[in-house]
Amino acid sequence: MLTPLHIQILLHYYAIAEPYAKDKPAHANSIATITYTQQLVQHGLIYRNEDSPSGYSSTTCGEAFIERLLATPIAL
């Protein structure tokens, strides 16, 4: 099950090529953030990318997930 934190981390690596929560080291290095990042890797939504300043990038599957999420209409 994806949590809001999973989606936040995935969205970050989809949109930004810098370390996640770099201005909030306590959050970036928390057990939850580390665990959820590893889970996103295990499920093929992000991957370790040594060429990226962040160290991670979204996969094609991760990009498709985010694009589908962004395309989901909401009632205002």
mmCIF file of the N, C-alpha and C atoms, coordinates in Angstrom:
data_MODEL
# 
_entry.id   MODEL 
# 
loop_
_atom_site.group_PDB 
_atom_site.id 
_atom_site.type_symbol 
_atom_site.label_atom_id 
_atom_site.label_alt_id 
_atom_site.label_comp_id 
_atom_site.label_asym_id 
_atom_site.label_entity_id 
_atom_site.label_seq_id 
_atom_site.pdbx_PDB_ins_code 
_atom_site.Cartn_x 
_atom_site.Cartn_y 
_atom_site.Cartn_z 
_atom_site.occupancy 
_atom_site.B_iso_or_equiv 
_atom_site.pdbx_formal_charge 
_atom_site.auth_seq_id 
_atom_site.auth_comp_id 
_atom_site.auth_asym_id 
_atom_site.auth_atom_id 
_atom_site.pdbx_PDB_model_num 
ATOM 1   N N  . MET A 1 1  ? 0.840   -1.177 0.000   1.00 0.00 ? 1  MET A N  1 
ATOM 2   C CA . MET A 1 1  ? 0.000   0.000  0.000   1.00 0.00 ? 1  MET A CA 1 
ATOM 3   C C  . MET A 1 1  ? 0.885   1.240  0.000   1.00 0.00 ? 1  MET A C  1 
ATOM 4   N N  . LEU A 1 2  ? 0.593   2.151  -0.905  1.00 0.00 ? 2  LEU A N  1 
ATOM 5   C CA . LEU A 1 2  ? 1.325   3.412  -0.936  1.00 0.00 ? 2  LEU A CA 1 
ATOM 6   C C  . LEU A 1 2  ? 0.756   4.365  0.096   1.00 0.00 ? 2  LEU A C  1 
ATOM 7   N N  . THR A 1 3  ? 1.649   5.047  0.769   1.00 0.00 ? 3  THR A N  1 
ATOM 8   C CA . THR A 1 3  ? 1.265   6.067  1.736   1.00 0.00 ? 3  THR A CA 1 
ATOM 9   C C  . THR A 1 3  ? 1.517   7.445  1.123   1.00 0.00 ? 3  THR A C  1 
ATOM 10  N N  . PRO A 1 4  ? 1.028   8.496  1.749   1.00 0.00 ? 4  PRO A N  1 
ATOM 11  C CA . PRO A 1 4  ? 1.359   9.833  1.254   1.00 0.00 ? 4  PRO A CA 1 
ATOM 12  C C  . PRO A 1 4  ? 2.872   10.078 1.190   1.00 0.00 ? 4  PRO A C  1 
ATOM 13  N N  . LEU A 1 5  ? 3.632   9.517  2.117   1.00 0.00 ? 5  LEU A N  1 
ATOM 14  C CA . LEU A 1 5  ? 5.088   9.697  2.078   1.00 0.00 ? 5  LEU A CA 1 
ATOM 15  C C  . LEU A 1 5  ? 5.698   8.991  0.872   1.00 0.00 ? 5  LEU A C  1 
ATOM 16  N N  . HIS A 1 6  ? 5.221   7.802  0.536   1.00 0.00 ? 6  HIS A N  1 
ATOM 17  C CA . HIS A 1 6  ? 5.684   7.132  -0.686  1.00 0.00 ? 6  HIS A CA 1 
ATOM 18  C C  . HIS A 1 6  ? 5.471   8.049  -1.893  1.00 0.00 ? 6  HIS A C  1 
ATOM 19  N N  . ILE A 1 7  ? 4.260   8.600  -1.999  1.00 0.00 ? 7  ILE A N  1 
ATOM 20  C CA . ILE A 1 7  ? 3.925   9.447  -3.141  1.00 0.00 ? 7  ILE A CA 1 
ATOM 21  C C  . ILE A 1 7  ? 4.779   10.711 -3.136  1.00 0.00 ? 7  ILE A C  1 
ATOM 22  N N  . GLN A 1 8  ? 5.002   11.281 -1.964  1.00 0.00 ? 8  GLN A N  1 
ATOM 23  C CA . GLN A 1 8  ? 5.832   12.488 -1.859  1.00 0.00 ? 8  GLN A CA 1 
ATOM 24  C C  . GLN A 1 8  ? 7.261   12.222 -2.331  1.00 0.00 ? 8  GLN A C  1 
ATOM 25  N N  . ILE A 1 9  ? 7.835   11.109 -1.911  1.00 0.00 ? 9  ILE A N  1 
ATOM 26  C CA . ILE A 1 9  ? 9.196   10.761 -2.321  1.00 0.00 ? 9  ILE A CA 1 
ATOM 27  C C  . ILE A 1 9  ? 9.242   10.481 -3.821  1.00 0.00 ? 9  ILE A C  1 
ATOM 28  N N  . LEU A 1 10 ? 8.285   9.705  -4.319  1.00 0.00 ? 10 LEU A N  1 
ATOM 29  C CA . LEU A 1 10 ? 8.228   9.400  -5.748  1.00 0.00 ? 10 LEU A CA 1 
ATOM 30  C C  . LEU A 1 10 ? 8.059   10.675 -6.568  1.00 0.00 ? 10 LEU A C  1 
ATOM 31  N N  . LEU A 1 11 ? 7.168   11.545 -6.157  1.00 0.00 ? 11 LEU A N  1 
ATOM 32  C CA . LEU A 1 11 ? 6.952   12.804 -6.865  1.00 0.00 ? 11 LEU A CA 1 
ATOM 33  C C  . LEU A 1 11 ? 8.218   13.655 -6.858  1.00 0.00 ? 11 LEU A C  1 
ATOM 34  N N  . HIS A 1 12 ? 8.929   13.657 -5.745  1.00 0.00 ? 12 HIS A N  1 
ATOM 35  C CA . HIS A 1 12 ? 10.189  14.406 -5.670  1.00 0.00 ? 12 HIS A CA 1 
ATOM 36  C C  . HIS A 1 12 ? 11.177  13.914 -6.720  1.00 0.00 ? 12 HIS A C  1 
ATOM 37  N N  . TYR A 1 13 ? 11.417  12.609 -6.778  1.00 0.00 ? 13 TYR A N  1 
ATOM 38  C CA . TYR A 1 13 ? 12.389  12.075 -7.735  1.00 0.00 ? 13 TYR A CA 1 
ATOM 39  C C  . TYR A 1 13 ? 11.891  12.156 -9.172  1.00 0.00 ? 13 TYR A C  1 
ATOM 40  N N  . TYR A 1 14 ? 10.602  12.264 -9.371  1.00 0.00 ? 14 TYR A N  1 
ATOM 41  C CA . TYR A 1 14 ? 10.033  12.492 -10.695 1.00 0.00 ? 14 TYR A CA 1 
ATOM 42  C C  . TYR A 1 14 ? 10.347  13.911 -11.168 1.00 0.00 ? 14 TYR A C  1 
ATOM 43  N N  . ALA A 1 15 ? 10.299  14.874 -10.238 1.00 0.00 ? 15 ALA A N  1 
ATOM 44  C CA . ALA A 1 15 ? 10.365  16.285 -10.619 1.00 0.00 ? 15 ALA A CA 1 
ATOM 45  C C  . ALA A 1 15 ? 11.682  16.991 -10.307 1.00 0.00 ? 15 ALA A C  1 
ATOM 46  N N  . ILE A 1 16 ? 12.444  16.488 -9.346  1.00 0.00 ? 16 ILE A N  1 
ATOM 47  C CA . ILE A 1 16 ? 13.599  17.238 -8.855  1.00 0.00 ? 16 ILE A CA 1 
ATOM 48  C C  . ILE A 1 16 ? 14.835  16.341 -8.816  1.00 0.00 ? 16 ILE A C  1 
ATOM 49  N N  . ALA A 1 17 ? 15.948  16.855 -9.344  1.00 0.00 ? 17 ALA A N  1 
ATOM 50  C CA . ALA A 1 17 ? 17.191  16.078 -9.378  1.00 0.00 ? 17 ALA A CA 1 
ATOM 51  C C  . ALA A 1 17 ? 18.129  16.509 -8.249  1.00 0.00 ? 17 ALA A C  1 
ATOM 52  N N  . GLU A 1 18 ? 17.602  16.583 -7.045  1.00 0.00 ? 18 GLU A N  1 
ATOM 53  C CA . GLU A 1 18 ? 18.436  16.861 -5.874  1.00 0.00 ? 18 GLU A CA 1 
ATOM 54  C C  . GLU A 1 18 ? 17.976  15.943 -4.749  1.00 0.00 ? 18 GLU A C  1 
ATOM 55  N N  . PRO A 1 19 ? 18.796  15.761 -3.732  1.00 0.00 ? 19 PRO A N  1 
ATOM 56  C CA . PRO A 1 19 ? 18.415  14.840 -2.660  1.00 0.00 ? 19 PRO A CA 1 
ATOM 57  C C  . PRO A 1 19 ? 17.073  15.199 -2.022  1.00 0.00 ? 19 PRO A C  1 
ATOM 58  N N  . TYR A 1 20 ? 16.308  14.174 -1.686  1.00 0.00 ? 20 TYR A N  1 
ATOM 59  C CA . TYR A 1 20 ? 15.022  14.361 -1.035  1.00 0.00 ? 20 TYR A CA 1 
ATOM 60  C C  . TYR A 1 20 ? 15.223  15.004 0.336   1.00 0.00 ? 20 TYR A C  1 
ATOM 61  N N  . ALA A 1 21 ? 14.465  16.025 0.627   1.00 0.00 ? 21 ALA A N  1 
ATOM 62  C CA . ALA A 1 21 ? 14.455  16.714 1.926   1.00 0.00 ? 21 ALA A CA 1 
ATOM 63  C C  . ALA A 1 21 ? 15.849  17.154 2.368   1.00 0.00 ? 21 ALA A C  1 
ATOM 64  N N  . LYS A 1 22 ? 16.636  17.642 1.428   1.00 0.00 ? 22 LYS A N  1 
ATOM 65  C CA . LYS A 1 22 ? 18.019  18.005 1.758   1.00 0.00 ? 22 LYS A CA 1 
ATOM 66  C C  . LYS A 1 22 ? 18.103  19.113 2.805   1.00 0.00 ? 22 LYS A C  1 
ATOM 67  N N  . ASP A 1 23 ? 17.074  19.939 2.920   1.00 0.00 ? 23 ASP A N  1 
ATOM 68  C CA . ASP A 1 23 ? 17.053  20.999 3.928   1.00 0.00 ? 23 ASP A CA 1 
ATOM 69  C C  . ASP A 1 23 ? 16.492  20.524 5.261   1.00 0.00 ? 23 ASP A C  1 
ATOM 70  N N  . LYS A 1 24 ? 16.066  19.268 5.318   1.00 0.00 ? 24 LYS A N  1 
ATOM 71  C CA . LYS A 1 24 ? 15.501  18.681 6.542   1.00 0.00 ? 24 LYS A CA 1 
ATOM 72  C C  . LYS A 1 24 ? 16.175  17.343 6.808   1.00 0.00 ? 24 LYS A C  1 
ATOM 73  N N  . PRO A 1 25 ? 17.439  17.360 7.243   1.00 0.00 ? 25 PRO A N  1 
ATOM 74  C CA . PRO A 1 25 ? 18.181  16.102 7.397   1.00 0.00 ? 25 PRO A CA 1 
ATOM 75  C C  . PRO A 1 25 ? 17.534  15.107 8.360   1.00 0.00 ? 25 PRO A C  1 
ATOM 76  N N  . ALA A 1 26 ? 16.858  15.572 9.387   1.00 0.00 ? 26 ALA A N  1 
ATOM 77  C CA . ALA A 1 26 ? 16.211  14.633 10.316  1.00 0.00 ? 26 ALA A CA 1 
ATOM 78  C C  . ALA A 1 26 ? 15.130  13.834 9.588   1.00 0.00 ? 26 ALA A C  1 
ATOM 79  N N  . HIS A 1 27 ? 14.394  14.488 8.713   1.00 0.00 ? 27 HIS A N  1 
ATOM 80  C CA . HIS A 1 27 ? 13.361  13.794 7.936   1.00 0.00 ? 27 HIS A CA 1 
ATOM 81  C C  . HIS A 1 27 ? 13.998  12.921 6.850   1.00 0.00 ? 27 HIS A C  1 
ATOM 82  N N  . ALA A 1 28 ? 14.977  13.483 6.140   1.00 0.00 ? 28 ALA A N  1 
ATOM 83  C CA . ALA A 1 28 ? 15.622  12.749 5.051   1.00 0.00 ? 28 ALA A CA 1 
ATOM 84  C C  . ALA A 1 28 ? 16.281  11.468 5.533   1.00 0.00 ? 28 ALA A C  1 
ATOM 85  N N  . ASN A 1 29 ? 16.793  11.478 6.748   1.00 0.00 ? 29 ASN A N  1 
ATOM 86  C CA . ASN A 1 29 ? 17.498  10.320 7.296   1.00 0.00 ? 29 ASN A CA 1 
ATOM 87  C C  . ASN A 1 29 ? 16.661  9.507  8.275   1.00 0.00 ? 29 ASN A C  1 
ATOM 88  N N  . SER A 1 30 ? 15.363  9.780  8.310   1.00 0.00 ? 30 SER A N  1 
ATOM 89  C CA . SER A 1 30 ? 14.497  9.032  9.228   1.00 0.00 ? 30 SER A CA 1 
ATOM 90  C C  . SER A 1 30 ? 14.321  7.597  8.739   1.00 0.00 ? 30 SER A C  1 
ATOM 91  N N  . ILE A 1 31 ? 13.987  6.731  9.662   1.00 0.00 ? 31 ILE A N  1 
ATOM 92  C CA . ILE A 1 31 ? 13.769  5.322  9.318   1.00 0.00 ? 31 ILE A CA 1 
ATOM 93  C C  . ILE A 1 31 ? 12.646  5.200  8.289   1.00 0.00 ? 31 ILE A C  1 
ATOM 94  N N  . ALA A 1 32 ? 11.585  5.980  8.445   1.00 0.00 ? 32 ALA A N  1 
ATOM 95  C CA . ALA A 1 32 ? 10.461  5.907  7.503   1.00 0.00 ? 32 ALA A CA 1 
ATOM 96  C C  . ALA A 1 32 ? 10.902  6.304  6.097   1.00 0.00 ? 32 ALA A C  1 
ATOM 97  N N  . THR A 1 33 ? 11.615  7.409  5.959   1.00 0.00 ? 33 THR A N  1 
ATOM 98  C CA . THR A 1 33 ? 12.043  7.866  4.641   1.00 0.00 ? 33 THR A CA 1 
ATOM 99  C C  . THR A 1 33 ? 12.983  6.865  3.991   1.00 0.00 ? 33 THR A C  1 
ATOM 100 N N  . ILE A 1 34 ? 13.927  6.355  4.745   1.00 0.00 ? 34 ILE A N  1 
ATOM 101 C CA . ILE A 1 34 ? 14.874  5.368  4.204   1.00 0.00 ? 34 ILE A CA 1 
ATOM 102 C C  . ILE A 1 34 ? 14.140  4.094  3.789   1.00 0.00 ? 34 ILE A C  1 
ATOM 103 N N  . THR A 1 35 ? 13.250  3.618  4.636   1.00 0.00 ? 35 THR A N  1 
ATOM 104 C CA . THR A 1 35 ? 12.483  2.400  4.346   1.00 0.00 ? 35 THR A CA 1 
ATOM 105 C C  . THR A 1 35 ? 11.586  2.591  3.131   1.00 0.00 ? 35 THR A C  1 
ATOM 106 N N  . TYR A 1 36 ? 10.879  3.697  3.076   1.00 0.00 ? 36 TYR A N  1 
ATOM 107 C CA . TYR A 1 36 ? 9.954   3.937  1.968   1.00 0.00 ? 36 TYR A CA 1 
ATOM 108 C C  . TYR A 1 36 ? 10.711  4.113  0.657   1.00 0.00 ? 36 TYR A C  1 
ATOM 109 N N  . THR A 1 37 ? 11.862  4.753  0.693   1.00 0.00 ? 37 THR A N  1 
ATOM 110 C CA . THR A 1 37 ? 12.679  4.896  -0.513  1.00 0.00 ? 37 THR A CA 1 
ATOM 111 C C  . THR A 1 37 ? 13.116  3.517  -0.998  1.00 0.00 ? 37 THR A C  1 
ATOM 112 N N  . GLN A 1 38 ? 13.554  2.666  -0.086  1.00 0.00 ? 38 GLN A N  1 
ATOM 113 C CA . GLN A 1 38 ? 13.945  1.307  -0.461  1.00 0.00 ? 38 GLN A CA 1 
ATOM 114 C C  . GLN A 1 38 ? 12.762  0.530  -1.044  1.00 0.00 ? 38 GLN A C  1 
ATOM 115 N N  . GLN A 1 39 ? 11.576  0.728  -0.484  1.00 0.00 ? 39 GLN A N  1 
ATOM 116 C CA . GLN A 1 39 ? 10.392  0.053  -1.003  1.00 0.00 ? 39 GLN A CA 1 
ATOM 117 C C  . GLN A 1 39 ? 10.067  0.516  -2.419  1.00 0.00 ? 39 GLN A C  1 
ATOM 118 N N  . LEU A 1 40 ? 10.231  1.819  -2.682  1.00 0.00 ? 40 LEU A N  1 
ATOM 119 C CA . LEU A 1 40 ? 9.987   2.326  -4.040  1.00 0.00 ? 40 LEU A CA 1 
ATOM 120 C C  . LEU A 1 40 ? 10.970  1.719  -5.033  1.00 0.00 ? 40 LEU A C  1 
ATOM 121 N N  . VAL A 1 41 ? 12.217  1.515  -4.601  1.00 0.00 ? 41 VAL A N  1 
ATOM 122 C CA . VAL A 1 41 ? 13.214  0.847  -5.449  1.00 0.00 ? 41 VAL A CA 1 
ATOM 123 C C  . VAL A 1 41 ? 12.797  -0.605 -5.684  1.00 0.00 ? 41 VAL A C  1 
ATOM 124 N N  . GLN A 1 42 ? 12.427  -1.300 -4.621  1.00 0.00 ? 42 GLN A N  1 
ATOM 125 C CA . GLN A 1 42 ? 12.040  -2.711 -4.734  1.00 0.00 ? 42 GLN A CA 1 
ATOM 126 C C  . GLN A 1 42 ? 10.841  -2.906 -5.656  1.00 0.00 ? 42 GLN A C  1 
ATOM 127 N N  . HIS A 1 43 ? 9.941   -1.944 -5.680  1.00 0.00 ? 43 HIS A N  1 
ATOM 128 C CA . HIS A 1 43 ? 8.734   -2.055 -6.506  1.00 0.00 ? 43 HIS A CA 1 
ATOM 129 C C  . HIS A 1 43 ? 8.912   -1.455 -7.896  1.00 0.00 ? 43 HIS A C  1 
ATOM 130 N N  . GLY A 1 44 ? 10.136  -1.022 -8.209  1.00 0.00 ? 44 GLY A N  1 
ATOM 131 C CA . GLY A 1 44 ? 10.444  -0.566 -9.557  1.00 0.00 ? 44 GLY A CA 1 
ATOM 132 C C  . GLY A 1 44 ? 9.921   0.811  -9.918  1.00 0.00 ? 44 GLY A C  1 
ATOM 133 N N  . LEU A 1 45 ? 9.658   1.651  -8.919  1.00 0.00 ? 45 LEU A N  1 
ATOM 134 C CA . LEU A 1 45 ? 9.160   2.991  -9.202  1.00 0.00 ? 45 LEU A CA 1 
ATOM 135 C C  . LEU A 1 45 ? 10.275  4.033  -9.248  1.00 0.00 ? 45 LEU A C  1 
ATOM 136 N N  . ILE A 1 46 ? 11.370  3.778  -8.550  1.00 0.00 ? 46 ILE A N  1 
ATOM 137 C CA . ILE A 1 46 ? 12.577  4.600  -8.640  1.00 0.00 ? 46 ILE A CA 1 
ATOM 138 C C  . ILE A 1 46 ? 13.777  3.664  -8.698  1.00 0.00 ? 46 ILE A C  1 
ATOM 139 N N  . TYR A 1 47 ? 14.929  4.207  -9.090  1.00 0.00 ? 47 TYR A N  1 
ATOM 140 C CA . TYR A 1 47 ? 16.143  3.403  -9.126  1.00 0.00 ? 47 TYR A CA 1 
ATOM 141 C C  . TYR A 1 47 ? 17.330  4.249  -8.697  1.00 0.00 ? 47 TYR A C  1 
ATOM 142 N N  . ARG A 1 48 ? 18.380  3.569  -8.226  1.00 0.00 ? 48 ARG A N  1 
ATOM 143 C CA . ARG A 1 48 ? 19.627  4.262  -7.883  1.00 0.00 ? 48 ARG A CA 1 
ATOM 144 C C  . ARG A 1 48 ? 20.247  4.763  -9.168  1.00 0.00 ? 48 ARG A C  1 
ATOM 145 N N  . ASN A 1 49 ? 20.539  6.058  -9.199  1.00 0.00 ? 49 ASN A N  1 
ATOM 146 C CA . ASN A 1 49 ? 21.112  6.668  -10.390 1.00 0.00 ? 49 ASN A CA 1 
ATOM 147 C C  . ASN A 1 49 ? 22.341  7.460  -9.972  1.00 0.00 ? 49 ASN A C  1 
ATOM 148 N N  . GLU A 1 50 ? 23.500  6.888  -10.196 1.00 0.00 ? 50 GLU A N  1 
ATOM 149 C CA . GLU A 1 50 ? 24.757  7.533  -9.795  1.00 0.00 ? 50 GLU A CA 1 
ATOM 150 C C  . GLU A 1 50 ? 25.022  8.816  -10.578 1.00 0.00 ? 50 GLU A C  1 
ATOM 151 N N  . ASP A 1 51 ? 24.366  8.996  -11.731 1.00 0.00 ? 51 ASP A N  1 
ATOM 152 C CA . ASP A 1 51 ? 24.553  10.194 -12.543 1.00 0.00 ? 51 ASP A CA 1 
ATOM 153 C C  . ASP A 1 51 ? 23.676  11.360 -12.095 1.00 0.00 ? 51 ASP A C  1 
ATOM 154 N N  . SER A 1 52 ? 22.729  11.098 -11.208 1.00 0.00 ? 52 SER A N  1 
ATOM 155 C CA . SER A 1 52 ? 21.825  12.145 -10.727 1.00 0.00 ? 52 SER A CA 1 
ATOM 156 C C  . SER A 1 52 ? 22.354  12.733 -9.421  1.00 0.00 ? 52 SER A C  1 
ATOM 157 N N  . PRO A 1 53 ? 22.269  14.047 -9.236  1.00 0.00 ? 53 PRO A N  1 
ATOM 158 C CA . PRO A 1 53 ? 22.699  14.650 -7.975  1.00 0.00 ? 53 PRO A CA 1 
ATOM 159 C C  . PRO A 1 53 ? 21.933  14.098 -6.767  1.00 0.00 ? 53 PRO A C  1 
ATOM 160 N N  . SER A 1 54 ? 20.719  13.616 -7.006  1.00 0.00 ? 54 SER A N  1 
ATOM 161 C CA . SER A 1 54 ? 19.915  13.087 -5.906  1.00 0.00 ? 54 SER A CA 1 
ATOM 162 C C  . SER A 1 54 ? 20.287  11.656 -5.557  1.00 0.00 ? 54 SER A C  1 
ATOM 163 N N  . GLY A 1 55 ? 20.898  10.950 -6.519  1.00 0.00 ? 55 GLY A N  1 
ATOM 164 C CA . GLY A 1 55 ? 21.220  9.541  -6.310  1.00 0.00 ? 55 GLY A CA 1 
ATOM 165 C C  . GLY A 1 55 ? 20.109  8.606  -6.736  1.00 0.00 ? 55 GLY A C  1 
ATOM 166 N N  . TYR A 1 56 ? 18.939  9.161  -7.059  1.00 0.00 ? 56 TYR A N  1 
ATOM 167 C CA . TYR A 1 56 ? 17.786  8.359  -7.496  1.00 0.00 ? 56 TYR A CA 1 
ATOM 168 C C  . TYR A 1 56 ? 17.111  9.058  -8.662  1.00 0.00 ? 56 TYR A C  1 
ATOM 169 N N  . SER A 1 57 ? 16.379  8.283  -9.452  1.00 0.00 ? 57 SER A N  1 
ATOM 170 C CA . SER A 1 57 ? 15.525  8.806  -10.512 1.00 0.00 ? 57 SER A CA 1 
ATOM 171 C C  . SER A 1 57 ? 14.283  7.929  -10.591 1.00 0.00 ? 57 SER A C  1 
ATOM 172 N N  . SER A 1 58 ? 13.222  8.488  -11.119 1.00 0.00 ? 58 SER A N  1 
ATOM 173 C CA . SER A 1 58 ? 12.019  7.678  -11.301 1.00 0.00 ? 58 SER A CA 1 
ATOM 174 C C  . SER A 1 58 ? 12.189  6.791  -12.532 1.00 0.00 ? 58 SER A C  1 
ATOM 175 N N  . THR A 1 59 ? 11.597  5.623  -12.474 1.00 0.00 ? 59 THR A N  1 
ATOM 176 C CA . THR A 1 59 ? 11.603  4.701  -13.609 1.00 0.00 ? 59 THR A CA 1 
ATOM 177 C C  . THR A 1 59 ? 10.451  5.076  -14.544 1.00 0.00 ? 59 THR A C  1 
ATOM 178 N N  . THR A 1 60 ? 10.385  4.404  -15.670 1.00 0.00 ? 60 THR A N  1 
ATOM 179 C CA . THR A 1 60 ? 9.263   4.607  -16.591 1.00 0.00 ? 60 THR A CA 1 
ATOM 180 C C  . THR A 1 60 ? 7.951   4.290  -15.885 1.00 0.00 ? 60 THR A C  1 
ATOM 181 N N  . CYS A 1 61 ? 7.958   3.244  -15.092 1.00 0.00 ? 61 CYS A N  1 
ATOM 182 C CA . CYS A 1 61 ? 6.755   2.858  -14.344 1.00 0.00 ? 61 CYS A CA 1 
ATOM 183 C C  . CYS A 1 61 ? 6.403   3.937  -13.312 1.00 0.00 ? 61 CYS A C  1 
ATOM 184 N N  . GLY A 1 62 ? 7.408   4.450  -12.621 1.00 0.00 ? 62 GLY A N  1 
ATOM 185 C CA . GLY A 1 62 ? 7.173   5.517  -11.649 1.00 0.00 ? 62 GLY A CA 1 
ATOM 186 C C  . GLY A 1 62 ? 6.642   6.771  -12.315 1.00 0.00 ? 62 GLY A C  1 
ATOM 187 N N  . GLU A 1 63 ? 7.187   7.102  -13.461 1.00 0.00 ? 63 GLU A N  1 
ATOM 188 C CA . GLU A 1 63 ? 6.716   8.269  -14.217 1.00 0.00 ? 63 GLU A CA 1 
ATOM 189 C C  . GLU A 1 63 ? 5.271   8.075  -14.658 1.00 0.00 ? 63 GLU A C  1 
ATOM 190 N N  . ALA A 1 64 ? 4.938   6.887  -15.127 1.00 0.00 ? 64 ALA A N  1 
ATOM 191 C CA . ALA A 1 64 ? 3.565   6.605  -15.551 1.00 0.00 ? 64 ALA A CA 1 
ATOM 192 C C  . ALA A 1 64 ? 2.606   6.724  -14.366 1.00 0.00 ? 64 ALA A C  1 
ATOM 193 N N  . PHE A 1 65 ? 3.029   6.250  -13.196 1.00 0.00 ? 65 PHE A N  1 
ATOM 194 C CA . PHE A 1 65 ? 2.188   6.349  -12.003 1.00 0.00 ? 65 PHE A CA 1 
ATOM 195 C C  . PHE A 1 65 ? 1.904   7.810  -11.674 1.00 0.00 ? 65 PHE A C  1 
ATOM 196 N N  . ILE A 1 66 ? 2.949   8.630  -11.657 1.00 0.00 ? 66 ILE A N  1 
ATOM 197 C CA . ILE A 1 66 ? 2.775   10.047 -11.333 1.00 0.00 ? 66 ILE A CA 1 
ATOM 198 C C  . ILE A 1 66 ? 1.921   10.742 -12.391 1.00 0.00 ? 66 ILE A C  1 
ATOM 199 N N  . GLU A 1 67 ? 2.156   10.457 -13.664 1.00 0.00 ? 67 GLU A N  1 
ATOM 200 C CA . GLU A 1 67 ? 1.366   11.081 -14.723 1.00 0.00 ? 67 GLU A CA 1 
ATOM 201 C C  . GLU A 1 67 ? -0.107  10.696 -14.621 1.00 0.00 ? 67 GLU A C  1 
ATOM 202 N N  . ARG A 1 68 ? -0.374  9.453  -14.248 1.00 0.00 ? 68 ARG A N  1 
ATOM 203 C CA . ARG A 1 68 ? -1.759  9.011  -14.041 1.00 0.00 ? 68 ARG A CA 1 
ATOM 204 C C  . ARG A 1 68 ? -2.370  9.736  -12.841 1.00 0.00 ? 68 ARG A C  1 
ATOM 205 N N  . LEU A 1 69 ? -1.604  9.867  -11.782 1.00 0.00 ? 69 LEU A N  1 
ATOM 206 C CA . LEU A 1 69 ? -2.070  10.578 -10.594 1.00 0.00 ? 69 LEU A CA 1 
ATOM 207 C C  . LEU A 1 69 ? -2.391  12.036 -10.936 1.00 0.00 ? 69 LEU A C  1 
ATOM 208 N N  . LEU A 1 70 ? -1.510  12.671 -11.700 1.00 0.00 ? 70 LEU A N  1 
ATOM 209 C CA . LEU A 1 70 ? -1.723  14.065 -12.074 1.00 0.00 ? 70 LEU A CA 1 
ATOM 210 C C  . LEU A 1 70 ? -2.915  14.237 -13.018 1.00 0.00 ? 70 LEU A C  1 
ATOM 211 N N  . ALA A 1 71 ? -3.224  13.206 -13.786 1.00 0.00 ? 71 ALA A N  1 
ATOM 212 C CA . ALA A 1 71 ? -4.342  13.272 -14.736 1.00 0.00 ? 71 ALA A CA 1 
ATOM 213 C C  . ALA A 1 71 ? -5.685  12.928 -14.101 1.00 0.00 ? 71 ALA A C  1 
ATOM 214 N N  . THR A 1 72 ? -5.671  12.502 -12.852 1.00 0.00 ? 72 THR A N  1 
ATOM 215 C CA . THR A 1 72 ? -6.904  12.120 -12.182 1.00 0.00 ? 72 THR A CA 1 
ATOM 216 C C  . THR A 1 72 ? -7.725  13.367 -11.843 1.00 0.00 ? 72 THR A C  1 
ATOM 217 N N  . PRO A 1 73 ? -8.928  13.459 -12.367 1.00 0.00 ? 73 PRO A N  1 
ATOM 218 C CA . PRO A 1 73 ? -9.739  14.638 -12.080 1.00 0.00 ? 73 PRO A CA 1 
ATOM 219 C C  . PRO A 1 73 ? -10.218 14.645 -10.633 1.00 0.00 ? 73 PRO A C  1 
ATOM 220 N N  . ILE A 1 74 ? -10.352 15.850 -10.118 1.00 0.00 ? 74 ILE A N  1 
ATOM 221 C CA . ILE A 1 74 ? -10.919 15.998 -8.786  1.00 0.00 ? 74 ILE A CA 1 
ATOM 222 C C  . ILE A 1 74 ? -12.093 16.968 -8.859  1.00 0.00 ? 74 ILE A C  1 
ATOM 223 N N  . ALA A 1 75 ? -13.047 16.759 -8.011  1.00 0.00 ? 75 ALA A N  1 
ATOM 224 C CA . ALA A 1 75 ? -14.205 17.653 -7.970  1.00 0.00 ? 75 ALA A CA 1 
ATOM 225 C C  . ALA A 1 75 ? -13.881 18.793 -7.021  1.00 0.00 ? 75 ALA A C  1 
ATOM 226 N N  . LEU A 1 76 ? -14.034 19.977 -7.516  1.00 0.00 ? 76 LEU A N  1 
ATOM 227 C CA . LEU A 1 76 ? -13.775 21.168 -6.684  1.00 0.00 ? 76 LEU A CA 1 
ATOM 228 C C  . LEU A 1 76 ? -15.049 21.839 -6.293  1.00 0.00 ? 76 LEU A C  1 
# 
